[in-house]
Structure formats: structure tokens, C-alpha cells
Amino acid sequence: MSWESKYSVGISKFDDDHQIILNLIDTYLTQSDSGLDLNTVRFIIDQLGDYSQTHFKAEETYMAEIKYPRLDDHRRLHHEMLDQLTYIRNQCEKGEASVVEVTVKFLHDWWNNHILLEDMAYRRFADSGSE
């Protein structure tokens, strides 16, 4: 997967963050095709978790500033994603090899459902002043 202009939310800081997240996801997906060991899974998940926490805080602050009406729902989705990353990391710690495929689906869904749908909703709101 590579960055395309259609992924832009119109805010360069968030677009830069999303590009980094996309690169981490792409690294994971690419390496999962050739086989990933659990240490590599944990490393990528840790990077995604750390980076996403910082990004989510900035994004939520922005949504509060523009009075985005679905901020609470969006915040809940962020918490759910971080919880899922924690779950994946814990599965790695337990030696659960099946977590590799679960993570592929999770990361694919995260990109397609959260960034391309949910984040675009706050972009549309900011552009129009309403949803």
C-alpha cells in the first residue's frame, strides 16, 4: 500500500502522521507474506501504538477545536484501536502465532475503515461546517 492524495484529510500534520502509519502497516503486511516472527510483530505493533497515541491526542484536540459532533464516538474508536494493539502485543508475549493473521486483518480494516471513512468524516465536517 502506498500513499495517495485521496487519503489526505487536508491537514498536513495529520497527513504526515497517516503516511507514517500507512508505512508501518505496509511494512507489516509486506513482511507477513514472507513470514513474521512474534518479535517483529511486537516491534511493529509497539511502534504503531506509540505513534498512534500521540497522533490520536492531536487529532482529538483538533476535532474539539472545530466542534466536531462525533468526537466522543471517534475518541471511543481510538481507544478500541489502542486496546486491540495491546491485545495483539499480549498475544505475542504469550507466543500465540495465530496473532500474525489476526493482525493482518486488523491493520487492513484500521486503514480502510478508520482512516478512509472516520477521519474523512471530520474532514468533510471541517470543509462544510456540518456533516
N, CA, C and O atoms as a GROMACS GRO file, in nm:
protein
  524
    1MET      N    1   0.085  -0.117   0.000
    1MET     CA    2   0.000   0.000   0.000
    1MET      C    3   0.089   0.124   0.000
    1MET      O    4   0.191   0.129   0.069
    2SER      N    5   0.050   0.219  -0.077
    2SER     CA    6   0.128   0.342  -0.078
    2SER      C    7   0.032   0.462  -0.070
    2SER      O    8  -0.086   0.452  -0.106
    3TRP      N    9   0.086   0.573  -0.024
    3TRP     CA   10   0.008   0.694  -0.003
    3TRP      C   11  -0.046   0.746  -0.136
    3TRP      O   12   0.024   0.747  -0.237
    4GLU      N   13  -0.170   0.789  -0.134
    4GLU     CA   14  -0.233   0.853  -0.249
    4GLU      C   15  -0.302   0.980  -0.200
    4GLU      O   16  -0.344   0.988  -0.085
    5SER      N   17  -0.314   1.076  -0.287
    5SER     CA   18  -0.373   1.205  -0.247
    5SER      C   19  -0.517   1.190  -0.196
    5SER      O   20  -0.562   1.272  -0.117
    6LYS      N   21  -0.587   1.088  -0.240
    6LYS     CA   22  -0.725   1.068  -0.194
    6LYS      C   23  -0.731   1.036  -0.044
    6LYS      O   24  -0.838   1.043   0.016
    7TYR      N   25  -0.617   1.001   0.016
    7TYR     CA   26  -0.612   0.971   0.159
    7TYR      C   27  -0.598   1.096   0.244
    7TYR      O   28  -0.608   1.088   0.367
    8SER      N   29  -0.576   1.210   0.183
    8SER     CA   30  -0.549   1.334   0.256
    8SER      C   31  -0.673   1.382   0.331
    8SER      O   32  -0.784   1.384   0.278
    9VAL      N   33  -0.650   1.422   0.457
    9VAL     CA   34  -0.756   1.485   0.535
    9VAL      C   35  -0.745   1.637   0.529
    9VAL      O   36  -0.821   1.708   0.595
   10GLY      N   37  -0.649   1.686   0.452
   10GLY     CA   38  -0.636   1.829   0.431
   10GLY      C   39  -0.558   1.903   0.539
   10GLY      O   40  -0.552   2.026   0.537
   11ILE      N   41  -0.499   1.831   0.631
   11ILE     CA   42  -0.418   1.892   0.737
   11ILE      C   43  -0.282   1.824   0.730
   11ILE      O   44  -0.270   1.704   0.756
   12SER      N   45  -0.181   1.900   0.694
   12SER     CA   46  -0.050   1.838   0.663
   12SER      C   47   0.005   1.755   0.778
   12SER      O   48   0.061   1.648   0.754
   13LYS      N   49  -0.009   1.801   0.902
   13LYS     CA   50   0.042   1.723   1.016
   13LYS      C   51  -0.027   1.586   1.022
   13LYS      O   52   0.040   1.485   1.041
   14PHE      N   53  -0.157   1.583   1.006
   14PHE     CA   54  -0.230   1.457   1.012
   14PHE      C   55  -0.200   1.370   0.890
   14PHE      O   56  -0.190   1.247   0.901
   15ASP      N   57  -0.186   1.434   0.775
   15ASP     CA   58  -0.148   1.357   0.655
   15ASP      C   59  -0.009   1.295   0.674
   15ASP      O   60   0.013   1.180   0.637
   16ASP      N   61   0.083   1.372   0.731
   16ASP     CA   62   0.216   1.316   0.759
   16ASP      C   63   0.207   1.198   0.856
   16ASP      O   64   0.272   1.096   0.836
   17ASP      N   65   0.127   1.214   0.961
   17ASP     CA   66   0.107   1.105   1.057
   17ASP      C   67   0.048   0.982   0.987
   17ASP      O   68   0.094   0.870   1.008
   18HIS      N   69  -0.053   1.006   0.905
   18HIS     CA   70  -0.118   0.894   0.836
   18HIS      C   71  -0.021   0.824   0.741
   18HIS      O   72  -0.028   0.702   0.723
   19GLN      N   73   0.068   0.900   0.680
   19GLN     CA   74   0.168   0.838   0.593
   19GLN      C   75   0.262   0.747   0.673
   19GLN      O   76   0.298   0.639   0.627
   20ILE      N   77   0.301   0.792   0.791
   20ILE     CA   78   0.387   0.708   0.876
   20ILE      C   79   0.311   0.583   0.919
   20ILE      O   80   0.366   0.473   0.915
   21ILE      N   81   0.185   0.600   0.959
   21ILE     CA   82   0.103   0.484   0.998
   21ILE      C   83   0.088   0.389   0.881
   21ILE      O   84   0.100   0.268   0.897
   22LEU      N   85   0.060   0.444   0.762
   22LEU     CA   86   0.047   0.360   0.643
   22LEU      C   87   0.176   0.284   0.615
   22LEU      O   88   0.173   0.166   0.580
   23ASN      N   89   0.290   0.351   0.630
   23ASN     CA   90   0.419   0.283   0.608
   23ASN      C   91   0.440   0.170   0.707
   23ASN      O   92   0.491   0.064   0.670
   24LEU      N   93   0.402   0.190   0.833
   24LEU     CA   94   0.414   0.083   0.932
   24LEU      C   95   0.322  -0.034   0.898
   24LEU      O   96   0.361  -0.150   0.907
   25ILE      N   97   0.199   0.000   0.858
   25ILE     CA   98   0.105  -0.106   0.818
   25ILE      C   99   0.158  -0.180   0.696
   25ILE      O  100   0.155  -0.303   0.692
   26ASP      N  101   0.208  -0.106   0.599
   26ASP     CA  102   0.260  -0.168   0.478
   26ASP      C  103   0.380  -0.258   0.509
   26ASP      O  104   0.393  -0.367   0.453
   27THR      N  105   0.467  -0.213   0.598
   27THR     CA  106   0.580  -0.296   0.640
   27THR      C  107   0.530  -0.427   0.699
   27THR      O  108   0.582  -0.534   0.668
   28TYR      N  109   0.430  -0.417   0.784
   28TYR     CA  110   0.375  -0.537   0.845
   28TYR      C  111   0.314  -0.629   0.740
   28TYR      O  112   0.343  -0.749   0.738
   29LEU      N  113   0.230  -0.574   0.654
   29LEU     CA  114   0.162  -0.656   0.554
   29LEU      C  115   0.262  -0.720   0.458
   29LEU      O  116   0.247  -0.837   0.422
   30THR      N  117   0.362  -0.646   0.417
   30THR     CA  118   0.464  -0.698   0.326
   30THR      C  119   0.542  -0.811   0.390
   30THR      O  120   0.564  -0.916   0.329
   31GLN      N  121   0.582  -0.790   0.514
   31GLN     CA  122   0.660  -0.892   0.583
   31GLN      C  123   0.577  -1.013   0.621
   31GLN      O  124   0.629  -1.124   0.632
   32SER      N  125   0.447  -0.992   0.642
   32SER     CA  126   0.362  -1.106   0.680
   32SER      C  127   0.350  -1.207   0.568
   32SER      O  128   0.325  -1.325   0.592
   33ASP      N  129   0.367  -1.160   0.444
   33ASP     CA  130   0.363  -1.252   0.329
   33ASP      C  131   0.479  -1.351   0.331
   33ASP      O  132   0.466  -1.465   0.287
   34SER      N  133   0.592  -1.306   0.383
   34SER     CA  134   0.710  -1.392   0.386
   34SER      C  135   0.732  -1.456   0.522
   34SER      O  136   0.830  -1.528   0.542
   35GLY      N  137   0.643  -1.430   0.614
   35GLY     CA  138   0.653  -1.490   0.747
   35GLY      C  139   0.713  -1.393   0.848
   35GLY      O  140   0.821  -1.339   0.828
   36LEU      N  141   0.641  -1.374   0.954
   36LEU     CA  142   0.685  -1.284   1.060
   36LEU      C  143   0.705  -1.363   1.188
   36LEU      O  144   0.626  -1.452   1.221
   37ASP      N  145   0.812  -1.331   1.260
   37ASP     CA  146   0.825  -1.390   1.392
   37ASP      C  147   0.756  -1.296   1.491
   37ASP      O  148   0.733  -1.179   1.461
   38LEU      N  149   0.723  -1.347   1.607
   38LEU     CA  150   0.645  -1.269   1.703
   38LEU      C  151   0.720  -1.148   1.756
   38LEU      O  152   0.657  -1.049   1.795
   39ASN      N  153   0.850  -1.152   1.757
   39ASN     CA  154   0.927  -1.035   1.800
   39ASN      C  155   0.910  -0.921   1.702
   39ASN      O  156   0.900  -0.805   1.743
   40THR      N  157   0.906  -0.952   1.573
   40THR     CA  158   0.886  -0.848   1.471
   40THR      C  159   0.744  -0.794   1.480
   40THR      O  160   0.722  -0.673   1.468
   41VAL      N  161   0.647  -0.882   1.500
   41VAL     CA  162   0.508  -0.838   1.517
   41VAL      C  163   0.501  -0.740   1.634
   41VAL      O  164   0.445  -0.632   1.622
   42ARG      N  165   0.558  -0.780   1.746
   42ARG     CA  166   0.554  -0.695   1.866
   42ARG      C  167   0.623  -0.560   1.840
   42ARG      O  168   0.572  -0.456   1.882
   43PHE      N  169   0.736  -0.562   1.772
   43PHE     CA  170   0.809  -0.439   1.743
   43PHE      C  171   0.723  -0.343   1.660
   43PHE      O  172   0.714  -0.224   1.693
   44ILE      N  173   0.662  -0.392   1.554
   44ILE     CA  174   0.579  -0.307   1.467
   44ILE      C  175   0.456  -0.259   1.542
   44ILE      O  176   0.418  -0.142   1.531
   45ILE      N  177   0.393  -0.347   1.620
   45ILE     CA  178   0.275  -0.309   1.697
   45ILE      C  179   0.311  -0.204   1.802
   45ILE      O  180   0.234  -0.110   1.824
   46ASP      N  181   0.426  -0.219   1.866
   46ASP     CA  182   0.470  -0.118   1.963
   46ASP      C  183   0.489   0.018   1.896
   46ASP      O  184   0.449   0.121   1.950
   47GLN      N  185   0.551   0.018   1.778
   47GLN     CA  186   0.570   0.144   1.706
   47GLN      C  187   0.436   0.206   1.669
   47GLN      O  188   0.415   0.326   1.686
   48LEU      N  189   0.345   0.124   1.619
   48LEU     CA  190   0.212   0.174   1.583
   48LEU      C  191   0.140   0.229   1.705
   48LEU      O  192   0.078   0.336   1.698
   49GLY      N  193   0.147   0.158   1.816
   49GLY     CA  194   0.080   0.202   1.938
   49GLY      C  195   0.135   0.333   1.988
   49GLY      O  196   0.059   0.425   2.019
   50ASP      N  197   0.267   0.343   1.996
   50ASP     CA  198   0.330   0.466   2.046
   50ASP      C  199   0.298   0.584   1.956
   50ASP      O  200   0.261   0.692   2.003
   51TYR      N  201   0.313   0.563   1.827
   51TYR     CA  202   0.289   0.672   1.733
   51TYR      C  203   0.142   0.712   1.731
   51TYR      O  204   0.108   0.830   1.727
   52SER      N  205   0.055   0.613   1.735
   52SER     CA  206  -0.088   0.640   1.726
   52SER      C  207  -0.139   0.716   1.848
   52SER      O  208  -0.226   0.803   1.835
   53GLN      N  209  -0.087   0.686   1.965
   53GLN     CA  210  -0.131   0.759   2.085
   53GLN      C  211  -0.109   0.909   2.068
   53GLN      O  212  -0.198   0.989   2.097
   54THR      N  213   0.009   0.946   2.023
   54THR     CA  214   0.040   1.087   2.003
   54THR      C  215  -0.049   1.147   1.894
   54THR      O  216  -0.102   1.257   1.910
   55HIS      N  217  -0.065   1.074   1.786
   55HIS     CA  218  -0.149   1.121   1.676
   55HIS      C  219  -0.294   1.137   1.721
   55HIS      O  220  -0.358   1.238   1.690
   56PHE      N  221  -0.346   1.039   1.793
   56PHE     CA  222  -0.486   1.044   1.836
   56PHE      C  223  -0.511   1.166   1.924
   56PHE      O  224  -0.614   1.231   1.910
   57LYS      N  225  -0.419   1.197   2.014
   57LYS     CA  226  -0.437   1.314   2.101
   57LYS      C  227  -0.446   1.442   2.018
   57LYS      O  228  -0.532   1.526   2.042
   58ALA      N  229  -0.358   1.455   1.921
   58ALA     CA  230  -0.359   1.575   1.836
   58ALA      C  231  -0.488   1.581   1.754
   58ALA      O  232  -0.548   1.688   1.740
   59GLU      N  233  -0.528   1.470   1.702
   59GLU     CA  234  -0.649   1.465   1.620
   59GLU      C  235  -0.772   1.500   1.704
   59GLU      O  236  -0.859   1.576   1.660
   60GLU      N  237  -0.780   1.446   1.824
   60GLU     CA  238  -0.894   1.473   1.912
   60GLU      C  239  -0.897   1.620   1.955
   60GLU      O  240  -1.004   1.678   1.967
   61THR      N  241  -0.781   1.679   1.978
   61THR     CA  242  -0.773   1.821   2.011
   61THR      C  243  -0.827   1.904   1.895
   61THR      O  244  -0.904   1.998   1.916
   62TYR      N  245  -0.787   1.869   1.774
   62TYR     CA  246  -0.835   1.940   1.655
   62TYR      C  247  -0.987   1.925   1.642
   62TYR      O  248  -1.057   2.023   1.615
   63MET      N  249  -1.038   1.804   1.661
   63MET     CA  250  -1.182   1.783   1.648
   63MET      C  251  -1.259   1.863   1.752
   63MET      O  252  -1.368   1.913   1.724
   64ALA      N  253  -1.204   1.876   1.872
   64ALA     CA  254  -1.268   1.958   1.975
   64ALA      C  255  -1.269   2.105   1.932
   64ALA      O  256  -1.368   2.175   1.951
   65GLU      N  257  -1.160   2.150   1.874
   65GLU     CA  258  -1.150   2.290   1.828
   65GLU      C  259  -1.253   2.323   1.720
   65GLU      O  260  -1.308   2.434   1.718
   66ILE      N  261  -1.279   2.228   1.631
   66ILE     CA  262  -1.377   2.254   1.524
   66ILE      C  263  -1.518   2.216   1.566
   66ILE      O  264  -1.613   2.225   1.487
   67LYS      N  265  -1.531   2.172   1.692
   67LYS     CA  266  -1.661   2.130   1.747
   67LYS      C  267  -1.724   2.016   1.666
   67LYS      O  268  -1.843   2.017   1.634
   68TYR      N  269  -1.640   1.919   1.636
   68TYR     CA  270  -1.687   1.802   1.560
   68TYR      C  271  -1.788   1.726   1.646
   68TYR      O  272  -1.754   1.683   1.756
   69PRO      N  273  -1.910   1.708   1.598
   69PRO     CA  274  -2.016   1.650   1.681
   69PRO      C  275  -1.998   1.501   1.714
   69PRO      O  276  -2.061   1.450   1.806
   70ARG      N  277  -1.912   1.434   1.640
   70ARG     CA  278  -1.893   1.290   1.666
   70ARG      C  279  -1.759   1.263   1.735
   70ARG      O  280  -1.705   1.153   1.726
   71LEU      N  281  -1.708   1.364   1.806
   71LEU     CA  282  -1.580   1.349   1.874
   71LEU      C  283  -1.582   1.233   1.973
   71LEU      O  284  -1.488   1.153   1.976
   72ASP      N  285  -1.686   1.221   2.053
   72ASP     CA  286  -1.690   1.112   2.152
   72ASP      C  287  -1.686   0.976   2.086
   72ASP      O  288  -1.616   0.886   2.133
   73ASP      N  289  -1.758   0.959   1.977
   73ASP     CA  290  -1.755   0.832   1.903
   73ASP      C  291  -1.616   0.807   1.846
   73ASP      O  292  -1.565   0.695   1.851
   74HIS      N  293  -1.555   0.912   1.793
   74HIS     CA  294  -1.422   0.898   1.733
   74HIS      C  295  -1.319   0.864   1.840
   74HIS      O  296  -1.232   0.780   1.820
   75ARG      N  297  -1.331   0.929   1.955
   75ARG     CA  298  -1.241   0.901   2.068
   75ARG      C  299  -1.256   0.754   2.111
   75ARG      O  300  -1.156   0.688   2.139
   76ARG      N  301  -1.379   0.705   2.115
   76ARG     CA  302  -1.403   0.566   2.153
   76ARG      C  303  -1.336   0.471   2.053
   76ARG      O  304  -1.278   0.370   2.093
   77LEU      N  305  -1.343   0.504   1.924
   77LEU     CA  306  -1.276   0.422   1.823
   77LEU      C  307  -1.125   0.421   1.843
   77LEU      O  308  -1.060   0.318   1.826
   78HIS      N  309  -1.070   0.535   1.880
   78HIS     CA  310  -0.926   0.541   1.908
   78HIS      C  311  -0.890   0.450   2.025
   78HIS      O  312  -0.792   0.376   2.019
   79HIS      N  313  -0.971   0.455   2.131
   79HIS     CA  314  -0.945   0.369   2.248
   79HIS      C  315  -0.955   0.221   2.210
   79HIS      O  316  -0.875   0.139   2.254
   80GLU      N  317  -1.054   0.188   2.128
   80GLU     CA  318  -1.070   0.049   2.085
   80GLU      C  319  -0.949   0.003   2.005
   80GLU      O  320  -0.904  -0.111   2.020
   81MET      N  321  -0.896   0.090   1.920
   81MET     CA  322  -0.777   0.053   1.841
   81MET      C  323  -0.656   0.031   1.930
   81MET      O  324  -0.582  -0.065   1.912
   82LEU      N  325  -0.638   0.121   2.025
   82LEU     CA  326  -0.525   0.104   2.117
   82LEU      C  327  -0.541  -0.023   2.200
   82LEU      O  328  -0.443  -0.092   2.228
   83ASP      N  329  -0.664  -0.053   2.241
   83ASP     CA  330  -0.690  -0.178   2.314
   83ASP      C  331  -0.656  -0.300   2.229
   83ASP      O  332  -0.600  -0.397   2.278
   84GLN      N  333  -0.690  -0.293   2.100
   84GLN     CA  334  -0.661  -0.405   2.010
   84GLN      C  335  -0.510  -0.422   1.993
   84GLN      O  336  -0.461  -0.534   1.987
   85LEU      N  337  -0.438  -0.312   1.984
   85LEU     CA  338  -0.292  -0.321   1.974
   85LEU      C  339  -0.233  -0.383   2.101
   85LEU      O  340  -0.139  -0.462   2.094
   86THR      N  341  -0.289  -0.347   2.216
   86THR     CA  342  -0.244  -0.407   2.343
   86THR      C  343  -0.273  -0.556   2.344
   86THR      O  344  -0.189  -0.636   2.386
   87TYR      N  345  -0.392  -0.595   2.298
   87TYR     CA  346  -0.427  -0.737   2.290
   87TYR      C  347  -0.328  -0.813   2.201
   87TYR      O  348  -0.280  -0.920   2.237
   88ILE      N  349  -0.299  -0.757   2.084
   88ILE     CA  350  -0.206  -0.821   1.991
   88ILE      C  351  -0.069  -0.836   2.056
   88ILE      O  352  -0.007  -0.942   2.046
   89ARG      N  353  -0.024  -0.732   2.122
   89ARG     CA  354   0.106  -0.738   2.189
   89ARG      C  355   0.106  -0.848   2.296
   89ARG      O  356   0.201  -0.924   2.307
   90ASN      N  357  -0.002  -0.854   2.374
   90ASN     CA  358  -0.012  -0.958   2.477
   90ASN      C  359  -0.012  -1.098   2.417
   90ASN      O  360   0.047  -1.190   2.474
   91GLN      N  361  -0.077  -1.115   2.304
   91GLN     CA  362  -0.077  -1.244   2.236
   91GLN      C  363   0.065  -1.281   2.191
   91GLN      O  364   0.104  -1.397   2.197
   92CYS      N  365   0.139  -1.183   2.146
   92CYS     CA  366   0.279  -1.206   2.109
   92CYS      C  367   0.359  -1.253   2.230
   92CYS      O  368   0.439  -1.347   2.221
   93GLU      N  369   0.337  -1.187   2.342
   93GLU     CA  370   0.407  -1.224   2.465
   93GLU      C  371   0.377  -1.368   2.506
   93GLU      O  372   0.462  -1.436   2.562
   94LYS      N  373   0.255  -1.413   2.477
   94LYS     CA  374   0.214  -1.550   2.510
   94LYS      C  375   0.262  -1.651   2.406
   94LYS      O  376   0.246  -1.771   2.425
   95GLY      N  377   0.320  -1.602   2.295
   95GLY     CA  378   0.369  -1.692   2.192
   95GLY      C  379   0.261  -1.741   2.098
   95GLY      O  380   0.277  -1.846   2.034
   96GLU      N  381   0.151  -1.669   2.087
   96GLU     CA  382   0.039  -1.709   2.001
   96GLU      C  383   0.068  -1.672   1.856
   96GLU      O  384   0.048  -1.557   1.816
   97ALA      N  385   0.114  -1.767   1.777
   97ALA     CA  386   0.150  -1.741   1.638
   97ALA      C  387   0.029  -1.700   1.553
   97ALA      O  388   0.046  -1.633   1.451
   98SER      N  389  -0.090  -1.740   1.592
   98SER     CA  390  -0.210  -1.706   1.515
   98SER      C  391  -0.235  -1.556   1.512
   98SER      O  392  -0.314  -1.508   1.431
   99VAL      N  393  -0.170  -1.481   1.600
   99VAL     CA  394  -0.190  -1.338   1.606
   99VAL      C  395  -0.141  -1.268   1.479
   99VAL      O  396  -0.184  -1.157   1.449
  100VAL      N  397  -0.051  -1.332   1.405
  100VAL     CA  398   0.000  -1.271   1.282
  100VAL      C  399  -0.114  -1.245   1.184
  100VAL      O  400  -0.126  -1.134   1.130
  101GLU      N  401  -0.198  -1.344   1.159
  101GLU     CA  402  -0.309  -1.328   1.065
  101GLU      C  403  -0.417  -1.236   1.120
  101GLU      O  404  -0.475  -1.157   1.045
  102VAL      N  405  -0.445  -1.244   1.249
  102VAL     CA  406  -0.542  -1.154   1.311
  102VAL      C  407  -0.499  -1.010   1.292
  102VAL      O  408  -0.581  -0.921   1.266
  103THR      N  409  -0.369  -0.987   1.305
  103THR     CA  410  -0.315  -0.852   1.292
  103THR      C  411  -0.323  -0.802   1.148
  103THR      O  412  -0.348  -0.684   1.126
  104VAL      N  413  -0.303  -0.889   1.051
  104VAL     CA  414  -0.317  -0.850   0.911
  104VAL      C  415  -0.457  -0.795   0.887
  104VAL      O  416  -0.473  -0.688   0.828
  105LYS      N  417  -0.558  -0.868   0.933
  105LYS     CA  418  -0.696  -0.823   0.914
  105LYS      C  419  -0.722  -0.693   0.990
  105LYS      O  420  -0.783  -0.601   0.935
  106PHE      N  421  -0.676  -0.686   1.114
  106PHE     CA  422  -0.695  -0.565   1.194
  106PHE      C  423  -0.635  -0.442   1.127
  106PHE      O  424  -0.700  -0.338   1.118
  107LEU      N  425  -0.511  -0.453   1.080
  107LEU     CA  426  -0.444  -0.338   1.019
  107LEU      C  427  -0.511  -0.298   0.888
  107LEU      O  428  -0.525  -0.179   0.859
  108HIS      N  429  -0.550  -0.395   0.810
  108HIS     CA  430  -0.621  -0.366   0.685
  108HIS      C  431  -0.752  -0.293   0.715
  108HIS      O  432  -0.784  -0.192   0.652
  109ASP      N  433  -0.827  -0.345   0.812
  109ASP     CA  434  -0.954  -0.283   0.849
  109ASP      C  435  -0.934  -0.144   0.908
  109ASP      O  436  -1.011  -0.052   0.881
  110TRP      N  437  -0.829  -0.129   0.989
  110TRP     CA  438  -0.799   0.001   1.050
  110TRP      C  439  -0.780   0.106   0.942
  110TRP      O  440  -0.838   0.214   0.948
  111TRP      N  441  -0.700   0.073   0.844
  111TRP     CA  442  -0.674   0.170   0.737
  111TRP      C  443  -0.802   0.200   0.660
  111TRP      O  444  -0.838   0.317   0.641
  112ASN      N  445  -0.869   0.097   0.615
  112ASN     CA  446  -0.985   0.117   0.528
  112ASN      C  447  -1.107   0.174   0.600
  112ASN      O  448  -1.181   0.253   0.543
  113ASN      N  449  -1.128   0.135   0.725
  113ASN     CA  450  -1.248   0.180   0.795
  113ASN      C  451  -1.225   0.305   0.879
  113ASN      O  452  -1.310   0.394   0.883
  114HIS      N  453  -1.111   0.312   0.944
  114HIS     CA  454  -1.092   0.428   1.031
  114HIS      C  455  -1.039   0.548   0.953
  114HIS      O  456  -1.102   0.654   0.950
  115ILE      N  457  -0.926   0.533   0.893
  115ILE     CA  458  -0.865   0.649   0.828
  115ILE      C  459  -0.944   0.692   0.705
  115ILE      O  460  -0.967   0.811   0.684
  116LEU      N  461  -0.985   0.596   0.624
  116LEU     CA  462  -1.053   0.633   0.500
  116LEU      C  463  -1.200   0.667   0.517
  116LEU      O  464  -1.259   0.731   0.430
  117LEU      N  465  -1.261   0.625   0.627
  117LEU     CA  466  -1.402   0.659   0.650
  117LEU      C  467  -1.418   0.759   0.765
  117LEU      O  468  -1.469   0.869   0.745
  118GLU      N  469  -1.375   0.718   0.884
  118GLU     CA  470  -1.396   0.801   1.002
  118GLU      C  471  -1.320   0.934   0.996
  118GLU      O  472  -1.377   1.039   1.025
  119ASP      N  473  -1.192   0.928   0.959
  119ASP     CA  474  -1.115   1.052   0.953
  119ASP      C  475  -1.164   1.143   0.840
  119ASP      O  476  -1.159   1.265   0.852
  120MET      N  477  -1.210   1.084   0.733
  120MET     CA  478  -1.263   1.166   0.624
  120MET      C  479  -1.392   1.237   0.667
  120MET      O  480  -1.426   1.342   0.612
  121ALA      N  481  -1.463   1.181   0.764
  121ALA     CA  482  -1.586   1.246   0.813
  121ALA      C  483  -1.552   1.377   0.882
  121ALA      O  484  -1.624   1.476   0.864
  122TYR      N  485  -1.445   1.382   0.961
  122TYR     CA  486  -1.412   1.510   1.023
  122TYR      C  487  -1.357   1.608   0.920
  122TYR      O  488  -1.371   1.730   0.935
  123ARG      N  489  -1.296   1.556   0.815
  123ARG     CA  490  -1.252   1.645   0.707
  123ARG      C  491  -1.374   1.710   0.639
  123ARG      O  492  -1.376   1.831   0.617
  124ARG      N  493  -1.473   1.627   0.607
  124ARG     CA  494  -1.595   1.681   0.543
  124ARG      C  495  -1.663   1.784   0.634
  124ARG      O  496  -1.712   1.887   0.588
  125PHE      N  497  -1.665   1.754   0.764
  125PHE     CA  498  -1.725   1.847   0.860
  125PHE      C  499  -1.648   1.979   0.860
  125PHE      O  500  -1.709   2.086   0.855
  126ALA      N  501  -1.517   1.972   0.867
  126ALA     CA  502  -1.434   2.093   0.870
  126ALA      C  503  -1.450   2.173   0.741
  126ALA      O  504  -1.452   2.296   0.743
  127ASP      N  505  -1.461   2.103   0.628
  127ASP     CA  506  -1.476   2.171   0.500
  127ASP      C  507  -1.610   2.240   0.484
  127ASP      O  508  -1.620   2.348   0.425
  128SER      N  509  -1.716   2.177   0.539
  128SER     CA  510  -1.850   2.230   0.517
  128SER      C  511  -1.913   2.295   0.640
  128SER      O  512  -2.010   2.370   0.629
  129GLY      N  513  -1.857   2.266   0.757
  129GLY     CA  514  -1.916   2.316   0.880
  129GLY      C  515  -2.028   2.230   0.932
  129GLY      O  516  -2.088   2.261   1.035
  130SER      N  517  -2.055   2.119   0.862
  130SER     CA  518  -2.156   2.022   0.907
  130SER      C  519  -2.127   1.888   0.840
  130SER      O  520  -2.050   1.880   0.744
  131GLU      N  521  -2.191   1.784   0.894
  131GLU     CA  522  -2.169   1.651   0.836
  131GLU      C  523  -2.264   1.623   0.723
  131GLU      O  524  -2.258   1.516   0.664
   0.00000   0.00000   0.00000
